[in-house]
Every structure is written in structure tokens, then in C-alpha cells.
Amino acid sequence: MRLATFRHQGRDRTGRIDGEQVRPFAGEPTMLEIISGGVPEASAEPVPLKEVRLLAPLRPRSLRDFVAFEEHVDGVRRSIDGSGGVPDAWYDAPTFYFTNPHRIYGPDDDVPFPARSVNRDFELEVAAIAGPGATVFGYTVLNDWSARDLQKREMQVNLGPAKGKDFASSLGPWIVTADELEDRRDGDGFLDLWCDVTVNGAEVGRDLLSNMGWTFETMIAYAARDSRVVAGDVLGSGTVGNGGCLAELWGRNGRQDPPPLRDGDVVTLTVEGIGSLTNRVVSAPETSELPRVRRRDPAAARNERQR
């Protein structure tokens, strides 16, 4: 089934999508309560979808983003650091980083990029929502927005992305429960779904989700190894290949073609069997300059303090 969070008549509610209408859940549980405790009964009064505003389907407890597509790794490395190729370590395990669960946007929301960023990018992904016991509860579409110029500079510190990523992620339009997609698995257990992205209506990238290197079940198990995954955690597949983001194409083409996103651009991610997620790019307010870094001689400072 498809489970949504939506706003209707000034109230935020959850419900089950039924054709062109949504059936609100009795008792008005949050999506996290549904994921943790089970899907409740729907009320008897459906609401037409055209009368509601779909919101991000959940506020995740955590958001891990993997990098499970070999083709994406090669193209983006060419763009970010000019090296190209896939590191040997990529083949060892499904690597991930933690991004910001407090900056989640939903369907048709404007997404504010850092004003000082000019190399703005989308990332076409599918996200698995963890259920109880580190199982897969369901899936949704994920856009891992990226400020590539900020990311390129900060990753020279060798600590991973930070301000190039933590300003926004989009989820939606709803959660499709795992049972709905079981018949879409290939012989190795991968979900065989087409994923595509358009910018202002023009297709930029298209790939199969089954081109990922690990299943979501393996990725969840790896995330839980020596750690903990709880119901409501979100785990992104990483960006699909073949134009799943602009940076991959920049790396392969040797130039920024297609161009970076600009204010007013409309990005739509569509995943077969799940749905479409659309957002418009805008600029956040300008931020002030940071104070200059303090540089000192640590040994001299210690010696001075000991006198």
C-alpha cells in the first residue's frame, strides 16, 4: 500500500492512498508510530487527493546515504577531484555517510540552496525506510541535493561532505510498503525499477535501480553491524548512474553540460512503482562571512602556558 503524510484543512494527518483519494487513519498516528507499531484502520471518510497537500512522508530518526552505484562513483570522482575510477575500497562494503534529518522537504516544496553556491545539483535516489528489527518497511523517492562547489572544497579535509549536503534532502511523494514491490525483484533479489530525472521537463538521466551493487537488505544489515538501526531510519541507495546527477555528467563530459541548477529550475524524480517527487530550486538568504581562522604555534602556546 501507499502511505502518505498530508495537510488538509490546516491539520497534518496520515493516511492510505486509494486511487485518487486518501483515507485518513483513525486516531491520527504519526508515520513513525505507524512504521513502529503497524498500519492502523483507515477512517470511513476519504479525501480527494486534489484537496490535500502532500508532505514529506516522515521525519526520519536518522538519514544514512549510501553510494551503491559504481557508474556514479566513477563519474563524480572525475568531477570532484579529477581522478576518475572506482576506489578498491568501494567493493568491500556499501559505504555511507550520515546527513541531516532536520532539513527534510516534501513534494512541491521550494528547496533553498546556500546563496553562495553556484554549482547546484540534484541526486536521484531511492530510499528504504527501516522497520522494526532492521527490516525494510517500505520505499520512497529521495533527492540528495548537493552544493558541489562547497562539497569540493570541504572534502579536501578528508572528512566527507558537510555544508555541501546538509542544507536539504527531499522525500516523497509517499511510502510504498515493501510487499508492494516484491514481484519487481530480479533473480538476485534487486528491485528492477526504472528511475529517471527531468529538469524543467527535459530528461537528464535514466537508470535501473537494479544496477546498484548491494540490496537494501544488505545495506541495512551493514549499517546495523556493530551499531543500531531503528524503525524510522532512512537509508538512501546512493545516486543512480547514467545521469542520476549533474556532477556525473560533468565528469564524463569534461565540462558543465548540462549546466548547474539555477533559481526557478524544477526538478522531477520518478521511480517506477513508487511515484514522482518534484521540487523547485531557490536561494536561501545570504549568510555572513566567518571570522578568520586563528592560527598559532601550538608548541609555543603550551610552553607559554607552563611558565
PAVOBA-263324 format. One record per atom (N, C-alpha, C, CB): residue in one letter; x, y, z. Coordinates in steps of 0.1 Angstrom, whole numbers, plus 5000, padded with zeros to 4 digits. Glycine has a CB too. Layout:
% residues N
AXYZ...
% end
This chain:
% residues 307
M500849885000M500050005000M500950125000M499150005012R500350244997R501050374997R500550455009R500750444983L501450495017L501150565029L501650705028L501750495042A500850805032A501250945030A501051025042A500351005019T501751135043T501551235053T501051355045T502851275061F500051425050F499451525042F498751635051F498351475032R498551755045R497851865052R496551885046R498751995051H495551885054H494151905050H493351995060H493451775047Q492852105055Q492152195064Q492952235076Q490752125068G494152265074G495052315085G495552205094G494352405092R495352075091R495851965100R496751875092R494651885106D497851835099D498751735093D498251595098D500251765097R498051515088R497551375091R498251275083R496051375088T498051145086T498551035078T497350955072T499550945086G497650885061G496550805056G497050715045G495450895050R496150635039R496450545029R495950595015R495850405032I496850595005I496450644992I495550534986I497650674983D494450574981D493450474974D493050544961D492250444984G493750514950G493350574938G493650724938G491950544934E492650804935E492750954935E492251014948E492051004924Q492250934959Q491850984972Q492750924983Q490350954975V492750984995V493450935006V492450915017V494551045010R492650795024R491850765035R492650785048R491350615034P492250885056P493050925068P492950805078P492451045074F493950795086F494050685096F493350735109F495450645100A492550645115A491850685127A492850705138A490850565131G492650795147G493550825158G494650915155G494050705163E494850945142E495851045137E497251005142E495551185141P497750885139P499050855143P500050925134P499350695142T501350945139T502350995130T502950875122T503551055139M503650905111M504250805103M505250715111M504850855090L505950775120L506950705128L506150605137L507750795136E505050645142E504250545150E503650435141E503050625157I503350465129I502850355120I503950255117I502250415107I505150315114I506250225110I506650135122I507450315106S506650195134S507050115146S505950025150S507350215157G504650065149G503649985155G502649915146G502850065164G502749935133G501849875124G500849975118G501049765131V500249935106V499350025099V497950005105V499349985084P497350125109P496050115116P494950115106P495850235125E493750105111E492550115102E492350255097E491250065109A491950265084A491650395079A490150435083A491750395063S489950565084S488650615087S487750595075S488650765091A486450615077A485450595066A485350705056A484150555072E485950825059E485750945051E487050975042E485451065060P487050925030P488150955021P488151105017P488150865009V489351155014V489551295010V490151284996V490451375020P489651364986P490251364973P491751414974P489451454964L492651354966L494051394967L494151534962L494851304958K493351584953K493451724948K493151824959K492551744936E492551784970E492251874981E493251874992E490851834986V494351794991V495351785002V496651834997V495451645007R497551875006R498951905003R499751785008R499352045008L500451714999L501351605003L502551665010L501651514992L502951615021L504151655028L505251545027L503851685043A506451575032A507451465033A506751355041A508751515040P506851225036P506151125043P506451095057P506250995035L507751125061L508151115075L509251205078L508450965078R509451225091R510651295096R511551185102R510251405107P512651155094P513351035098P514151055111P514350995087R514350945118R515150945130R516650975127R514950825138S517050915116S518450935110S518350925095S519450845117L519350975089L519350965074L520750925070L518951095067R520950805066R522250755060R522050755045R522550605066D523150795038D523150795024D524350715019D523150935018F524050605011F525050515006F525550564993F524450375006V526450484987V526950514974V527050384967V528350594974A525950334962A525850194958A525950174943A524550134963F526150284935F526250264921F527650294916F525150364914E528250194910E529650204906E529850314895E530150074900E528850324886E528950424875E528950564880E527850404865H528150584890H528050724897H529450754903H526950724907V530050664910V531250684917V532350734907V531750564925D532450664896D533450704886D533250844881D533450594875G532050874877G531751004871G531951114880G530351004865V531451104893V531551214902V532951234907V530651184915R533751124908R535251144912R535951224901R535951014913R535551204888R536151284878R535851434879R535751234864S534551454884S534151594885S534651664898S532551604885I534651594909I535051654922I536551664923I534551564933D537351564920D538751574922D539651534910D539251484933G538951504898G539651484886G540351354885G540651584884S540151264894S540851134895S540151024886S541051084909G538851014887G538150914880G538450774886G538550914865G537750674880G537950544885G537150514898G539450514887V537150394903V536450354915V537450304925V535350244912P537550354937P538550304947P538350154950P538450394960D539350084952D539249944956D538349924968D540649884959A538450024978A537650004990A536150014987A538050125000W535750064976W534250074973W533749934972W534050154960Y534549834967Y534049704965Y533949614978Y534949634955D534549674989D534549595001D533249595009D535549655011A532449705008A531249715016A530449835011A531549735031P529149845014P528349955010P528550085019P526849925010T529450165014T529850285022T528750385023T531050355016F528650455034F527550555036F528150675045F526350495042Y527350785044Y527650895054Y526350935060Y528351015047F526351005071F525151055078F524951195073F525251055093T523751225069T523351365065T522251415075T522851375050N521651525072N520851605082N519451565081N521051755079P518851495092P517451465092P516551575096P517251345102H517051695098H516251805103H516051905091H516951875114R516451875079R516251965068R515651885056R517552035063I514451835059I513751745050I512651825043I513151625057Y512551815030Y511551885022Y510651775015Y512151975012G509451815012G508451725006G508051764992G507251715015P507051694987P506651724973P506251864971P505451634969D506751924960D506352064956D506952174965D504852074955D507752134974D508452234982D509552304974D508952174995D509752434977D510952504972D512052464981D510752664973V513252434974V514452384981V515452504981V514952254975P515852554993P516752674993P518252624993P516452755005F518952654983F520352624982F521152734990F520852614968P522352704995P523152815000P523352924990P524552755005A523153044994A523253154984A524653164977A522953284991R525653124985R527053144979R527353024970R528053154990S526552924969S526852814960S526352844946S526152684965V527152814936V526752824922V526652694914V527652924914N527452594919N527352464913N526352374920N528852394913R525152394917R524052334924R523552204916R522852424925D523252104924D523051974917D521951894925D524351884917F521251804917F520251714923F520951574924F518951704914E520351484931E520851344931E519551254932E521851314943L519451164922L518251074920L518550944928L518051054905E517750924938E517950804947E516650744951E518750844959V516650624955V515550554962V515950534976V515150424955A515050554986A515350535000A514550425006A515150665008A515150345014A514450245021A514250295035A515250115022I513050265040I512650305054I512750185063I511250375055A513550195073A513750075082A512550055090A514950095091G512149925092G511049885101G511649825113G510149795094P510849775122P511349705134P512249595131P510149655143G513249575139G514249465137G515049485125G513449345136A515349605121A516249635109A515749565097A517649595112T514449565095T513849515083T513549635073T512549435086V513149605061V512749715052V511149725053V513149685037F510749845058F509349865059F508749915045F509049975070G509449995038G508950045026G510050135019G507750125028Y509550205008Y510450275000Y509850414996Y510850194987T510750504994T510250634989T511350694979T509950735000V511050804973V512050874964V512850974972V511350944952L514150974970L515051064977L515751154967L515950994986N515851284970N516751374963N517751434973N515951494956D518951394971D520051434980D520751554973D521151314982W520151674976W520651794969W522051824973W519751914973S522851874964S524351894966S524752024961S525051774959A525552094969A526252224965A527652174962A526152334976R527952154949R529152084945R530452174948R529152044931D530252304946D531452384949D531852384964D531152534944L530852394973L531152374987L531652244990L529852404995Q531052134984Q531552004987Q532951974982Q530551904980K533252024971K534652004965K535752064974K534752064951R535452184980R536452244988R536552175002R536052394991E535452155008E535452095022E535951955022E534052105028M535751875011M536251735011M537751725010M535551665000Q538451835008Q539851835008Q540451805022Q540451965002V539551825032V539951795046V539851645049V539051875056N539351575039N539251425041N538351385052N540651365043L537251455054L536251415064L534851395059L536151525075G534751405046G533451375039G532651505038G532651285048P531551505031P530751625028P530051675041P529651595018A529851805041A529151865053A528251975048A530151925063K528752095047K527852205042K527452195028K528552345045G528152115020G527752085007G526552005005G528852024999K526051945017K524951855017K523851875027K525551715019D524251935038D523251925050D522152035049D524051945062F522052115039F521052215038F519752155033F521552325028A519652045027A518351995022A518451855017A517852085011S517451775020S517051645013S515551645011S517551525021S515151585000S513651574997S513251434997S513351644984L512051405003L511551275004L510051274999L511551215018G509651174992G508251174988G508051084975G507751314985P506851084970P505651164975P504951084986P504651184963W505250964988W504650874998W505650765001W503250824995I505250675010I505950545012I505250435006I506150525027V505850354998V505250234992V505850115001V505650214977T504850045007T505349935016T506049825008T504049875023A506949755015A507849665008A507149555001A508849605018D506049505006D505349395000D504849434986D504149355008E504549564983E504049604970E505049584959E503649754971L506349574962L507349574952L508149434952L508349684954E507649344959E508349214960E508349144946E507649124970D507349164938D507349104925D508249174914D505949094920R508849284919R509749354910R511249324912R509549504911R511449224919R512849184922R513349094910R512949104935D514649114907D515249024897D515848894904D516449094890G516548814896G516948684901G517948694913G517548604891D518548804915D519548824926D518948904937D520748894921G517648934937G516949004948G516949154947G517548964960F517449214936F517449354934F516149404928F518649394926L515749524933L514449584927L514749634913L513949694936D514049584903D514349614889D513349724885D514149494880L513649854888L512749964886L513550074878L512250024900W512850134868W513350244861W513350374870W512650274848C514450444870C514550574877C514950684867C515550564889D514150794866D514550904857D514451034864D513750894844V515151134858V515051274863V514951374852V516351304872T514151474854T513951574844T514251714851T512551574838V514751804843V514951944848V514152034838V516451984848N513152104843N512252184835N511652104824N513052304829G511351974827G510651894817G511551814808G509751974809A512851844807A513751774798A514451664806A514751874792E514451544800E515151434807E516651454807E514751294800V517251424819V518651444821V519351304823V518951544832G518651224831G519251094834G518250984835G520051104847R518650854833R517750744834R518550614837R516850734821D518150544847D518950424850D518050324857D520150454859L518550204858L517850094866L518250084880L517949964859L517350084889L517750064903L518449934906L516450074912S518249834898S518949704899S520349714895S518249604890N520849824891N522349844888N523149874901N522549954878M522449884912M523149904925M523949784929M522149944936G525049804936G525949694939G525449604951G527249754943W524549654960W524149574971W522649594972W524849624984T521949494978T520449514980T520249604993T519849374983F519049654994F518749735006F518949655019F517349795005E518549525018E518749435030E520149425034E518149295027T521049415024T522549415028T522949545034T523349375015M522449655028M522849785033M522349815047M522349895023I521149765050I520649785064I521449695073I519149745065A521749575069A522549485078A523949545080A522649345072Y524549605070Y525849665072Y525749785081Y526449705058A524749865080A524549985088A524449945103A523350065084A523749825105A523449785119A524649705125A522249695119R525649675117R526849595122R527549685132R527749555110D527749635144D528449705155D527749835158D529949725151S526549855154S525749975156S524349945158S526050075145R523450035154R522050015156R521250085146R521550065170V520250015139V519350075130V517950065137V519350015116V517150165138V515850165144V514750195134V515750265156A513550155137A512350185129A512250335126A511050135135G512150375114G512050515110G513350575105G511650595122D514450495106D515650545100D515550535084D516950455104V516150625077V516050625063V517450595057V515550765057L517550515047L518750475041L518650495026L519150325044G519450585021G519450615006G520250524999G519850755004S519850494986S520550394978S521850454973S519750364966G522050584973G523050654966G522550684952G524350564965T523250774945T522750824932T522850724921T523450954929V521850704913V521850614902V522850664892V520450594896G523350574883G524250614872G523450674860G525050504868N524250694849N523750744836N522950874838N522850634831G523550964845G522951094846G522051114858G522151124834G522251034868G521451054881G521751174888G521650934889C522851244884C523151374889C523951454879C523951364903L524051584880L524851664870L526351634871L524451804872A526851624883A528251614885A528851494878A528651594900E528051384877E528551264870E528751304855E527551144871L527751374850L527851414836L528951514833L526551474831W529151604843W530251704842W531651624841W530251804854G531751524850G532951444850G533251374837G532951354861R532151314831R532351244819R532551334807R531151154817N531851444807N531851544795N533051634796N530651624794G533651644807G534851744809G534451884809G535751714797R533151914811R532652054812R531252044818R532552114797Q530752164823Q529452174830Q528352174819Q529452294839D528152054814D527052034804D526351904807D527652034789P525051914812P524152024813P524652124824P522751974817P524152244824P524652344834P524152324848P524252484829P524752384858P524252374872P522852424873P525152444881L522152384883L520852424886L520852574890L520152344897R519752644886R519652784889R518252814895R519752874876D518152924902D516852964908D515752954898D516853104914G514652884902G513452864893G513452734886G513452974884D514552664886D514652534879D513752434887D516052474878V512952354879V512052254885V512652114882V510652264880V512952034893V513551904892V512451804896V514751894900T512251704887T511351594890T512051464889T510151594880L512051384900L512551244901L511351154900L513351224914T511451054891T510350954890T510950814891T509650974877V510350734900V510850594902V509650504899V511350574916E509750414890E508750314886E508250244898E509250214875G506950234900G506350164911G506350244924G507150044913I506950354924I506950434937I506250574934I508350464942G506650654925G506050774922G507050884918G505250824934S506551014918S507351124913S507451224924S506751194901L508651294925L508951394935L509451514928L509951334946T508751624929T509051754922T509351864932T507951794913N510451934929N510852054938N511352164929N511852014948R511252284934R511852404927R513052454934R510752514925V514052494927V515352544933V515152694935V516552514924V515552734948V515652874951V516852904959V514352924959S517153024962S518353064970S517953094984S519153184964A518653044994A518453085008A519053225010A519152985017P518753295021P519253425023P520753425024P518653485036E521453535021E522853545022E523253525036E523353685017T524453465038T524953445052T526253535054T525353295054S526553565066S527653645069S528953575067S527553705083E530053645066E531353575065E531853525078E532453675059L532553415078L533053355091L534253445096L533453215089P534453445109P535653505114P536853435108P535753505129R537953495106R539153435101R539653325111R540253535098V540253215106V540753115114V541853175123V541252995106R541953125135R543153165144R544253065141R542753165159R545353115138R546553035135R547553065146R547153055121R548152965152R549152985162R550152875163R548553005176D551252895170D552252785171D551852705184D553652845173P551252585182P550752505194P551852485204P550252375189A553052445200A554152425210A554552545217A555352365202A554552665211A554852785218A553752825228A555052905208A552552795224A551452825233A551452735245A550052805225R551852605244R551952525255R553052565264R552152375251N554252595258N555352645266N555052765274N556552665257E554352865267E553952985274E553052955286E553353085264R552152865284R551152835294R551852775306R550052745289Q552952695304Q553552625315Q554452715323Q554352505310R554752835319R555652915326R555052975339R556153035318
% end
